[in-house]
Amino acid sequence: MAVPQDAFSEMLDFLSVSFLAVAAYNTLELLLWIFDFFKRWSGLYFWSTLIGTLSIGTFTVIAIMSTFRDAPQLAVGICNALTYPGMHVAASLVLYSRLHLITQGRILTFTRWLIIVSSVVIYIPHITIMIGYSSGDKRFYRPQHEVNEFYVISGSMGRELFICGIYIYESAKQLKPIMIMKGRAGRKVMVHLILANVAVVVLDVVLLLLLHLQTLHKSQKYYGVGIGMPYNCASQSVKLKMEFSILNKLLQLLRAPADSVEYRRSPGQSTEQGGSEVPMMRETASVGMGPSSPG
């Protein structure tokens, strides 16, 4: 049974406003957290988090302007074409920076090149199509624009899922000595890390479902921005907030007392583990503000 046009438009408007409100609030909160949480305002982790937050804020403003149709379409299209890649590339760099805290070597090199190559392949066509769609003949660019939305979102989602998978695997392998030493606290942190990465997957899957829902009703006349952009703003802001939660859990793990009942060091074990633990512990501990950190 077809959904009435007015009811469908009202539903999308209500959801769009709700998601944009969440994104705007999270952006302001993230900016406060960033400058309070990081001791040093430098490094890839800090800048990728800051740029990601600013991109989300800018993208939220663009979505609001598109929803209320107050801005020239060309200006909105150009801003969309530039801020959307910035938002997702920064999100991938945040994941890469977090991965850098627990592992080194070929995996990091592979992940870095994955981000670079995939960004070129995914976002260069996106920028071209978005600017062309906003300034050129819409009848020519409309088919490419509809396909491009799924292509860009699916590519960005696949990259995030891949990096999250690597992070879970490396966390289980590299942090295992620490988790054993910390006992129950270590197991709780590992469960938290897994659940946080699962939440990232769920947010991305919901985005694809919403886009599919909007496509099913594309024959109905609707002048708003749709549900994709507002939800994307909200989901990306939630992901960045989860980054602080994950980092706080790592800091709590490193500062938790060792479980002497469940963990007994054998002769020589302390030196072997210490060599791999200390660099990661020092680098991680230097990121946040400790007990005053958000999350």
MODELLER restraints for C-alpha pairs under 7 A, 6 or more apart:
rsr = mdl.restraints
at = mdl.atoms
rsr.add(forms.Gaussian(group=physical.xy_distance, feature=features.Distance(at['CA:5:A'], at['CA:220:A']), mean=6.16, stdev=0.5))
rsr.add(forms.Gaussian(group=physical.xy_distance, feature=features.Distance(at['CA:5:A'], at['CA:221:A']), mean=7.00, stdev=0.5))
rsr.add(forms.Gaussian(group=physical.xy_distance, feature=features.Distance(at['CA:9:A'], at['CA:222:A']), mean=6.04, stdev=0.5))
rsr.add(forms.Gaussian(group=physical.xy_distance, feature=features.Distance(at['CA:12:A'], at['CA:226:A']), mean=6.39, stdev=0.5))
rsr.add(forms.Gaussian(group=physical.xy_distance, feature=features.Distance(at['CA:12:A'], at['CA:227:A']), mean=6.26, stdev=0.5))
rsr.add(forms.Gaussian(group=physical.xy_distance, feature=features.Distance(at['CA:16:A'], at['CA:227:A']), mean=5.78, stdev=0.5))
rsr.add(forms.Gaussian(group=physical.xy_distance, feature=features.Distance(at['CA:16:A'], at['CA:230:A']), mean=5.37, stdev=0.5))
rsr.add(forms.Gaussian(group=physical.xy_distance, feature=features.Distance(at['CA:19:A'], at['CA:230:A']), mean=5.35, stdev=0.5))
rsr.add(forms.Gaussian(group=physical.xy_distance, feature=features.Distance(at['CA:19:A'], at['CA:231:A']), mean=5.48, stdev=0.5))
rsr.add(forms.Gaussian(group=physical.xy_distance, feature=features.Distance(at['CA:19:A'], at['CA:234:A']), mean=5.47, stdev=0.5))
rsr.add(forms.Gaussian(group=physical.xy_distance, feature=features.Distance(at['CA:20:A'], at['CA:60:A']), mean=6.30, stdev=0.5))
rsr.add(forms.Gaussian(group=physical.xy_distance, feature=features.Distance(at['CA:20:A'], at['CA:230:A']), mean=5.30, stdev=0.5))
rsr.add(forms.Gaussian(group=physical.xy_distance, feature=features.Distance(at['CA:20:A'], at['CA:233:A']), mean=6.87, stdev=0.5))
rsr.add(forms.Gaussian(group=physical.xy_distance, feature=features.Distance(at['CA:20:A'], at['CA:234:A']), mean=6.50, stdev=0.5))
rsr.add(forms.Gaussian(group=physical.xy_distance, feature=features.Distance(at['CA:22:A'], at['CA:234:A']), mean=5.81, stdev=0.5))
rsr.add(forms.Gaussian(group=physical.xy_distance, feature=features.Distance(at['CA:23:A'], at['CA:60:A']), mean=6.76, stdev=0.5))
rsr.add(forms.Gaussian(group=physical.xy_distance, feature=features.Distance(at['CA:23:A'], at['CA:233:A']), mean=5.54, stdev=0.5))
rsr.add(forms.Gaussian(group=physical.xy_distance, feature=features.Distance(at['CA:23:A'], at['CA:234:A']), mean=4.28, stdev=0.5))
rsr.add(forms.Gaussian(group=physical.xy_distance, feature=features.Distance(at['CA:23:A'], at['CA:237:A']), mean=5.91, stdev=0.5))
rsr.add(forms.Gaussian(group=physical.xy_distance, feature=features.Distance(at['CA:24:A'], at['CA:57:A']), mean=6.51, stdev=0.5))
rsr.add(forms.Gaussian(group=physical.xy_distance, feature=features.Distance(at['CA:24:A'], at['CA:60:A']), mean=6.74, stdev=0.5))
rsr.add(forms.Gaussian(group=physical.xy_distance, feature=features.Distance(at['CA:26:A'], at['CA:237:A']), mean=5.89, stdev=0.5))
rsr.add(forms.Gaussian(group=physical.xy_distance, feature=features.Distance(at['CA:27:A'], at['CA:53:A']), mean=6.01, stdev=0.5))
rsr.add(forms.Gaussian(group=physical.xy_distance, feature=features.Distance(at['CA:27:A'], at['CA:56:A']), mean=6.93, stdev=0.5))
rsr.add(forms.Gaussian(group=physical.xy_distance, feature=features.Distance(at['CA:27:A'], at['CA:57:A']), mean=5.82, stdev=0.5))
rsr.add(forms.Gaussian(group=physical.xy_distance, feature=features.Distance(at['CA:27:A'], at['CA:237:A']), mean=6.48, stdev=0.5))
rsr.add(forms.Gaussian(group=physical.xy_distance, feature=features.Distance(at['CA:30:A'], at['CA:53:A']), mean=6.82, stdev=0.5))
rsr.add(forms.Gaussian(group=physical.xy_distance, feature=features.Distance(at['CA:30:A'], at['CA:241:A']), mean=6.89, stdev=0.5))
rsr.add(forms.Gaussian(group=physical.xy_distance, feature=features.Distance(at['CA:33:A'], at['CA:294:A']), mean=6.35, stdev=0.5))
rsr.add(forms.Gaussian(group=physical.xy_distance, feature=features.Distance(at['CA:37:A'], at['CA:288:A']), mean=5.05, stdev=0.5))
rsr.add(forms.Gaussian(group=physical.xy_distance, feature=features.Distance(at['CA:37:A'], at['CA:289:A']), mean=5.18, stdev=0.5))
rsr.add(forms.Gaussian(group=physical.xy_distance, feature=features.Distance(at['CA:37:A'], at['CA:293:A']), mean=5.33, stdev=0.5))
rsr.add(forms.Gaussian(group=physical.xy_distance, feature=features.Distance(at['CA:38:A'], at['CA:287:A']), mean=5.42, stdev=0.5))
rsr.add(forms.Gaussian(group=physical.xy_distance, feature=features.Distance(at['CA:38:A'], at['CA:288:A']), mean=4.89, stdev=0.5))
rsr.add(forms.Gaussian(group=physical.xy_distance, feature=features.Distance(at['CA:38:A'], at['CA:289:A']), mean=6.27, stdev=0.5))
rsr.add(forms.Gaussian(group=physical.xy_distance, feature=features.Distance(at['CA:39:A'], at['CA:286:A']), mean=6.98, stdev=0.5))
rsr.add(forms.Gaussian(group=physical.xy_distance, feature=features.Distance(at['CA:39:A'], at['CA:287:A']), mean=6.15, stdev=0.5))
rsr.add(forms.Gaussian(group=physical.xy_distance, feature=features.Distance(at['CA:39:A'], at['CA:288:A']), mean=6.06, stdev=0.5))
rsr.add(forms.Gaussian(group=physical.xy_distance, feature=features.Distance(at['CA:39:A'], at['CA:289:A']), mean=6.19, stdev=0.5))
rsr.add(forms.Gaussian(group=physical.xy_distance, feature=features.Distance(at['CA:44:A'], at['CA:97:A']), mean=6.54, stdev=0.5))
rsr.add(forms.Gaussian(group=physical.xy_distance, feature=features.Distance(at['CA:45:A'], at['CA:94:A']), mean=5.85, stdev=0.5))
rsr.add(forms.Gaussian(group=physical.xy_distance, feature=features.Distance(at['CA:45:A'], at['CA:97:A']), mean=5.30, stdev=0.5))
rsr.add(forms.Gaussian(group=physical.xy_distance, feature=features.Distance(at['CA:48:A'], at['CA:90:A']), mean=4.98, stdev=0.5))
rsr.add(forms.Gaussian(group=physical.xy_distance, feature=features.Distance(at['CA:48:A'], at['CA:93:A']), mean=5.97, stdev=0.5))
rsr.add(forms.Gaussian(group=physical.xy_distance, feature=features.Distance(at['CA:48:A'], at['CA:94:A']), mean=5.66, stdev=0.5))
rsr.add(forms.Gaussian(group=physical.xy_distance, feature=features.Distance(at['CA:49:A'], at['CA:90:A']), mean=6.78, stdev=0.5))
rsr.add(forms.Gaussian(group=physical.xy_distance, feature=features.Distance(at['CA:49:A'], at['CA:94:A']), mean=6.13, stdev=0.5))
rsr.add(forms.Gaussian(group=physical.xy_distance, feature=features.Distance(at['CA:51:A'], at['CA:90:A']), mean=6.39, stdev=0.5))
rsr.add(forms.Gaussian(group=physical.xy_distance, feature=features.Distance(at['CA:52:A'], at['CA:86:A']), mean=6.86, stdev=0.5))
rsr.add(forms.Gaussian(group=physical.xy_distance, feature=features.Distance(at['CA:52:A'], at['CA:87:A']), mean=4.98, stdev=0.5))
rsr.add(forms.Gaussian(group=physical.xy_distance, feature=features.Distance(at['CA:52:A'], at['CA:90:A']), mean=4.88, stdev=0.5))
rsr.add(forms.Gaussian(group=physical.xy_distance, feature=features.Distance(at['CA:52:A'], at['CA:91:A']), mean=6.11, stdev=0.5))
rsr.add(forms.Gaussian(group=physical.xy_distance, feature=features.Distance(at['CA:55:A'], at['CA:83:A']), mean=5.61, stdev=0.5))
rsr.add(forms.Gaussian(group=physical.xy_distance, feature=features.Distance(at['CA:55:A'], at['CA:86:A']), mean=6.16, stdev=0.5))
rsr.add(forms.Gaussian(group=physical.xy_distance, feature=features.Distance(at['CA:55:A'], at['CA:87:A']), mean=5.01, stdev=0.5))
rsr.add(forms.Gaussian(group=physical.xy_distance, feature=features.Distance(at['CA:56:A'], at['CA:87:A']), mean=6.03, stdev=0.5))
rsr.add(forms.Gaussian(group=physical.xy_distance, feature=features.Distance(at['CA:56:A'], at['CA:233:A']), mean=5.84, stdev=0.5))
rsr.add(forms.Gaussian(group=physical.xy_distance, feature=features.Distance(at['CA:56:A'], at['CA:237:A']), mean=6.78, stdev=0.5))
rsr.add(forms.Gaussian(group=physical.xy_distance, feature=features.Distance(at['CA:58:A'], at['CA:83:A']), mean=6.96, stdev=0.5))
rsr.add(forms.Gaussian(group=physical.xy_distance, feature=features.Distance(at['CA:59:A'], at['CA:80:A']), mean=6.74, stdev=0.5))
rsr.add(forms.Gaussian(group=physical.xy_distance, feature=features.Distance(at['CA:59:A'], at['CA:83:A']), mean=6.15, stdev=0.5))
rsr.add(forms.Gaussian(group=physical.xy_distance, feature=features.Distance(at['CA:59:A'], at['CA:84:A']), mean=6.82, stdev=0.5))
rsr.add(forms.Gaussian(group=physical.xy_distance, feature=features.Distance(at['CA:59:A'], at['CA:233:A']), mean=6.78, stdev=0.5))
rsr.add(forms.Gaussian(group=physical.xy_distance, feature=features.Distance(at['CA:60:A'], at['CA:230:A']), mean=6.98, stdev=0.5))
rsr.add(forms.Gaussian(group=physical.xy_distance, feature=features.Distance(at['CA:60:A'], at['CA:233:A']), mean=5.97, stdev=0.5))
rsr.add(forms.Gaussian(group=physical.xy_distance, feature=features.Distance(at['CA:62:A'], at['CA:76:A']), mean=6.22, stdev=0.5))
rsr.add(forms.Gaussian(group=physical.xy_distance, feature=features.Distance(at['CA:62:A'], at['CA:80:A']), mean=6.86, stdev=0.5))
rsr.add(forms.Gaussian(group=physical.xy_distance, feature=features.Distance(at['CA:63:A'], at['CA:225:A']), mean=6.89, stdev=0.5))
rsr.add(forms.Gaussian(group=physical.xy_distance, feature=features.Distance(at['CA:63:A'], at['CA:229:A']), mean=6.23, stdev=0.5))
rsr.add(forms.Gaussian(group=physical.xy_distance, feature=features.Distance(at['CA:63:A'], at['CA:230:A']), mean=6.29, stdev=0.5))
rsr.add(forms.Gaussian(group=physical.xy_distance, feature=features.Distance(at['CA:65:A'], at['CA:71:A']), mean=5.93, stdev=0.5))
rsr.add(forms.Gaussian(group=physical.xy_distance, feature=features.Distance(at['CA:66:A'], at['CA:224:A']), mean=6.95, stdev=0.5))
rsr.add(forms.Gaussian(group=physical.xy_distance, feature=features.Distance(at['CA:66:A'], at['CA:225:A']), mean=5.73, stdev=0.5))
rsr.add(forms.Gaussian(group=physical.xy_distance, feature=features.Distance(at['CA:67:A'], at['CA:224:A']), mean=4.81, stdev=0.5))
rsr.add(forms.Gaussian(group=physical.xy_distance, feature=features.Distance(at['CA:67:A'], at['CA:225:A']), mean=5.05, stdev=0.5))
rsr.add(forms.Gaussian(group=physical.xy_distance, feature=features.Distance(at['CA:73:A'], at['CA:134:A']), mean=5.91, stdev=0.5))
rsr.add(forms.Gaussian(group=physical.xy_distance, feature=features.Distance(at['CA:74:A'], at['CA:134:A']), mean=4.88, stdev=0.5))
rsr.add(forms.Gaussian(group=physical.xy_distance, feature=features.Distance(at['CA:74:A'], at['CA:135:A']), mean=5.60, stdev=0.5))
rsr.add(forms.Gaussian(group=physical.xy_distance, feature=features.Distance(at['CA:77:A'], at['CA:130:A']), mean=5.86, stdev=0.5))
rsr.add(forms.Gaussian(group=physical.xy_distance, feature=features.Distance(at['CA:77:A'], at['CA:131:A']), mean=5.70, stdev=0.5))
rsr.add(forms.Gaussian(group=physical.xy_distance, feature=features.Distance(at['CA:77:A'], at['CA:134:A']), mean=5.30, stdev=0.5))
rsr.add(forms.Gaussian(group=physical.xy_distance, feature=features.Distance(at['CA:78:A'], at['CA:131:A']), mean=5.59, stdev=0.5))
rsr.add(forms.Gaussian(group=physical.xy_distance, feature=features.Distance(at['CA:81:A'], at['CA:126:A']), mean=6.75, stdev=0.5))
rsr.add(forms.Gaussian(group=physical.xy_distance, feature=features.Distance(at['CA:81:A'], at['CA:127:A']), mean=4.73, stdev=0.5))
rsr.add(forms.Gaussian(group=physical.xy_distance, feature=features.Distance(at['CA:81:A'], at['CA:130:A']), mean=5.69, stdev=0.5))
rsr.add(forms.Gaussian(group=physical.xy_distance, feature=features.Distance(at['CA:81:A'], at['CA:131:A']), mean=6.73, stdev=0.5))
rsr.add(forms.Gaussian(group=physical.xy_distance, feature=features.Distance(at['CA:82:A'], at['CA:127:A']), mean=6.81, stdev=0.5))
rsr.add(forms.Gaussian(group=physical.xy_distance, feature=features.Distance(at['CA:85:A'], at['CA:123:A']), mean=6.11, stdev=0.5))
rsr.add(forms.Gaussian(group=physical.xy_distance, feature=features.Distance(at['CA:88:A'], at['CA:156:A']), mean=6.83, stdev=0.5))
rsr.add(forms.Gaussian(group=physical.xy_distance, feature=features.Distance(at['CA:92:A'], at['CA:160:A']), mean=6.31, stdev=0.5))
rsr.add(forms.Gaussian(group=physical.xy_distance, feature=features.Distance(at['CA:95:A'], at['CA:163:A']), mean=6.83, stdev=0.5))
rsr.add(forms.Gaussian(group=physical.xy_distance, feature=features.Distance(at['CA:99:A'], at['CA:167:A']), mean=5.76, stdev=0.5))
rsr.add(forms.Gaussian(group=physical.xy_distance, feature=features.Distance(at['CA:100:A'], at['CA:108:A']), mean=6.83, stdev=0.5))
rsr.add(forms.Gaussian(group=physical.xy_distance, feature=features.Distance(at['CA:101:A'], at['CA:280:A']), mean=5.68, stdev=0.5))
rsr.add(forms.Gaussian(group=physical.xy_distance, feature=features.Distance(at['CA:101:A'], at['CA:283:A']), mean=6.94, stdev=0.5))
rsr.add(forms.Gaussian(group=physical.xy_distance, feature=features.Distance(at['CA:101:A'], at['CA:284:A']), mean=6.46, stdev=0.5))
rsr.add(forms.Gaussian(group=physical.xy_distance, feature=features.Distance(at['CA:102:A'], at['CA:171:A']), mean=6.74, stdev=0.5))
rsr.add(forms.Gaussian(group=physical.xy_distance, feature=features.Distance(at['CA:102:A'], at['CA:174:A']), mean=6.51, stdev=0.5))
rsr.add(forms.Gaussian(group=physical.xy_distance, feature=features.Distance(at['CA:102:A'], at['CA:280:A']), mean=6.04, stdev=0.5))
rsr.add(forms.Gaussian(group=physical.xy_distance, feature=features.Distance(at['CA:103:A'], at['CA:170:A']), mean=6.87, stdev=0.5))
rsr.add(forms.Gaussian(group=physical.xy_distance, feature=features.Distance(at['CA:122:A'], at['CA:152:A']), mean=5.91, stdev=0.5))
rsr.add(forms.Gaussian(group=physical.xy_distance, feature=features.Distance(at['CA:122:A'], at['CA:155:A']), mean=6.76, stdev=0.5))
rsr.add(forms.Gaussian(group=physical.xy_distance, feature=features.Distance(at['CA:126:A'], at['CA:148:A']), mean=6.53, stdev=0.5))
rsr.add(forms.Gaussian(group=physical.xy_distance, feature=features.Distance(at['CA:129:A'], at['CA:141:A']), mean=6.88, stdev=0.5))
rsr.add(forms.Gaussian(group=physical.xy_distance, feature=features.Distance(at['CA:129:A'], at['CA:145:A']), mean=6.35, stdev=0.5))
rsr.add(forms.Gaussian(group=physical.xy_distance, feature=features.Distance(at['CA:132:A'], at['CA:141:A']), mean=6.82, stdev=0.5))
rsr.add(forms.Gaussian(group=physical.xy_distance, feature=features.Distance(at['CA:133:A'], at['CA:141:A']), mean=5.28, stdev=0.5))
rsr.add(forms.Gaussian(group=physical.xy_distance, feature=features.Distance(at['CA:133:A'], at['CA:142:A']), mean=6.89, stdev=0.5))
rsr.add(forms.Gaussian(group=physical.xy_distance, feature=features.Distance(at['CA:157:A'], at['CA:204:A']), mean=6.21, stdev=0.5))
rsr.add(forms.Gaussian(group=physical.xy_distance, feature=features.Distance(at['CA:161:A'], at['CA:201:A']), mean=6.66, stdev=0.5))
rsr.add(forms.Gaussian(group=physical.xy_distance, feature=features.Distance(at['CA:164:A'], at['CA:197:A']), mean=6.23, stdev=0.5))
rsr.add(forms.Gaussian(group=physical.xy_distance, feature=features.Distance(at['CA:168:A'], at['CA:194:A']), mean=6.62, stdev=0.5))
rsr.add(forms.Gaussian(group=physical.xy_distance, feature=features.Distance(at['CA:177:A'], at['CA:273:A']), mean=6.97, stdev=0.5))
rsr.add(forms.Gaussian(group=physical.xy_distance, feature=features.Distance(at['CA:179:A'], at['CA:186:A']), mean=4.00, stdev=0.5))
rsr.add(forms.Gaussian(group=physical.xy_distance, feature=features.Distance(at['CA:179:A'], at['CA:187:A']), mean=6.24, stdev=0.5))
rsr.add(forms.Gaussian(group=physical.xy_distance, feature=features.Distance(at['CA:180:A'], at['CA:186:A']), mean=6.68, stdev=0.5))
rsr.add(forms.Gaussian(group=physical.xy_distance, feature=features.Distance(at['CA:180:A'], at['CA:263:A']), mean=6.17, stdev=0.5))
rsr.add(forms.Gaussian(group=physical.xy_distance, feature=features.Distance(at['CA:181:A'], at['CA:258:A']), mean=5.38, stdev=0.5))
rsr.add(forms.Gaussian(group=physical.xy_distance, feature=features.Distance(at['CA:181:A'], at['CA:259:A']), mean=6.01, stdev=0.5))
rsr.add(forms.Gaussian(group=physical.xy_distance, feature=features.Distance(at['CA:181:A'], at['CA:263:A']), mean=5.12, stdev=0.5))
rsr.add(forms.Gaussian(group=physical.xy_distance, feature=features.Distance(at['CA:182:A'], at['CA:256:A']), mean=6.64, stdev=0.5))
rsr.add(forms.Gaussian(group=physical.xy_distance, feature=features.Distance(at['CA:182:A'], at['CA:257:A']), mean=6.38, stdev=0.5))
rsr.add(forms.Gaussian(group=physical.xy_distance, feature=features.Distance(at['CA:182:A'], at['CA:258:A']), mean=4.35, stdev=0.5))
rsr.add(forms.Gaussian(group=physical.xy_distance, feature=features.Distance(at['CA:182:A'], at['CA:259:A']), mean=5.09, stdev=0.5))
rsr.add(forms.Gaussian(group=physical.xy_distance, feature=features.Distance(at['CA:183:A'], at['CA:258:A']), mean=6.85, stdev=0.5))
rsr.add(forms.Gaussian(group=physical.xy_distance, feature=features.Distance(at['CA:183:A'], at['CA:259:A']), mean=5.06, stdev=0.5))
rsr.add(forms.Gaussian(group=physical.xy_distance, feature=features.Distance(at['CA:183:A'], at['CA:262:A']), mean=5.95, stdev=0.5))
rsr.add(forms.Gaussian(group=physical.xy_distance, feature=features.Distance(at['CA:183:A'], at['CA:263:A']), mean=6.98, stdev=0.5))
rsr.add(forms.Gaussian(group=physical.xy_distance, feature=features.Distance(at['CA:185:A'], at['CA:253:A']), mean=6.61, stdev=0.5))
rsr.add(forms.Gaussian(group=physical.xy_distance, feature=features.Distance(at['CA:186:A'], at['CA:253:A']), mean=6.06, stdev=0.5))
rsr.add(forms.Gaussian(group=physical.xy_distance, feature=features.Distance(at['CA:189:A'], at['CA:249:A']), mean=5.96, stdev=0.5))
rsr.add(forms.Gaussian(group=physical.xy_distance, feature=features.Distance(at['CA:189:A'], at['CA:253:A']), mean=6.71, stdev=0.5))
rsr.add(forms.Gaussian(group=physical.xy_distance, feature=features.Distance(at['CA:193:A'], at['CA:246:A']), mean=6.27, stdev=0.5))
rsr.add(forms.Gaussian(group=physical.xy_distance, feature=features.Distance(at['CA:196:A'], at['CA:242:A']), mean=6.84, stdev=0.5))
rsr.add(forms.Gaussian(group=physical.xy_distance, feature=features.Distance(at['CA:200:A'], at['CA:239:A']), mean=6.56, stdev=0.5))
rsr.add(forms.Gaussian(group=physical.xy_distance, feature=features.Distance(at['CA:203:A'], at['CA:235:A']), mean=6.21, stdev=0.5))
rsr.add(forms.Gaussian(group=physical.xy_distance, feature=features.Distance(at['CA:207:A'], at['CA:228:A']), mean=6.84, stdev=0.5))
rsr.add(forms.Gaussian(group=physical.xy_distance, feature=features.Distance(at['CA:207:A'], at['CA:231:A']), mean=6.95, stdev=0.5))
rsr.add(forms.Gaussian(group=physical.xy_distance, feature=features.Distance(at['CA:210:A'], at['CA:227:A']), mean=6.85, stdev=0.5))
rsr.add(forms.Gaussian(group=physical.xy_distance, feature=features.Distance(at['CA:210:A'], at['CA:228:A']), mean=6.88, stdev=0.5))
rsr.add(forms.Gaussian(group=physical.xy_distance, feature=features.Distance(at['CA:211:A'], at['CA:228:A']), mean=5.96, stdev=0.5))
rsr.add(forms.Gaussian(group=physical.xy_distance, feature=features.Distance(at['CA:244:A'], at['CA:294:A']), mean=6.87, stdev=0.5))
rsr.add(forms.Gaussian(group=physical.xy_distance, feature=features.Distance(at['CA:244:A'], at['CA:295:A']), mean=6.22, stdev=0.5))
rsr.add(forms.Gaussian(group=physical.xy_distance, feature=features.Distance(at['CA:245:A'], at['CA:295:A']), mean=5.06, stdev=0.5))
rsr.add(forms.Gaussian(group=physical.xy_distance, feature=features.Distance(at['CA:251:A'], at['CA:284:A']), mean=6.98, stdev=0.5))
rsr.add(forms.Gaussian(group=physical.xy_distance, feature=features.Distance(at['CA:251:A'], at['CA:285:A']), mean=6.31, stdev=0.5))
rsr.add(forms.Gaussian(group=physical.xy_distance, feature=features.Distance(at['CA:254:A'], at['CA:281:A']), mean=6.76, stdev=0.5))
